[in-house]
């Protein structure tokens, strides 16, 4: 999206009589990128769809709080990531480790009709799922979305130095995990 298109969209969002059209444009333009950010974090298609809906509900209800100081995409990604993290925290509380047997992430993905990757890709996702929350988030944004550290810093509101450390720790842990699986 060009800077002019972004500015026009923000103007629509801030003008009460064009707010709905602006929101429709957001849904149209950002559904797919937001879906994939969410999907990489939660892995399951149905969960990603639910979180995407929750993200757009939150965007709609908080449009008045968007001041246009940050880029629109940054604001949207922040909401989607926070919704994803909230979902993962709730899942962790519902299914704590050790209380109930949890199927391997790789096996779940291979059984998911929406997953079209290889077994190696599923194993990578399993390694990513093992990461602590912040390392996982930084790794996904840097590796898959090819975001720069300054962009990730805006989205997550963390220092670039901390993000770099999290990314490098994540890469090391993923490498070690994959080596241990052969």
Long-range contacts (C-beta under 8 A, 24 or more apart in sequence): 1-29, 1-73, 6-71, 6-72, 9-72, 10-66, 10-68, 10-72, 13-63, 13-66, 13-72, 14-66, 14-68, 19-63, 22-63, 23-59, 23-60, 23-63, 26-56, 26-59, 26-72, 26-76, 27-56, 30-73, 30-76, 33-73, 34-76, 34-77, 34-80, 36-144, 37-77, 37-80, 37-81, 37-84, 37-140, 37-141, 37-145, 38-80, 38-83, 38-84, 40-128, 40-140, 40-144, 41-81, 41-84, 41-85, 41-88, 41-136, 41-137, 41-140, 42-84, 42-87, 42-88, 43-105, 43-108, 43-109, 43-112, 43-125, 43-129, 44-108, 44-112, 45-112, 45-114, 45-115, 47-87, 50-87, 51-80, 51-83, 51-84, 51-87, 52-80, 54-83, 55-79, 55-80, 55-83, 58-83, 70-154, 71-154, 74-151, 74-154, 74-155, 77-155, 78-155, 78-156, 78-157, 81-137, 81-155, 81-156, 85-133, 85-137, 88-133, 105-129, 123-178, 123-181, 124-174, 124-178, 126-177, 127-173, 127-174, 127-177, 127-178, 127-181, 128-170, 128-174, 130-173, 130-177, 131-170, 131-173, 131-174, 134-158, 134-166, 135-166, 135-167, 135-169, 135-170, 135-173, 136-170, 138-163, 138-166, 138-167, 138-170, 139-166, 139-167, 139-170, 139-171, 139-174, 142-167
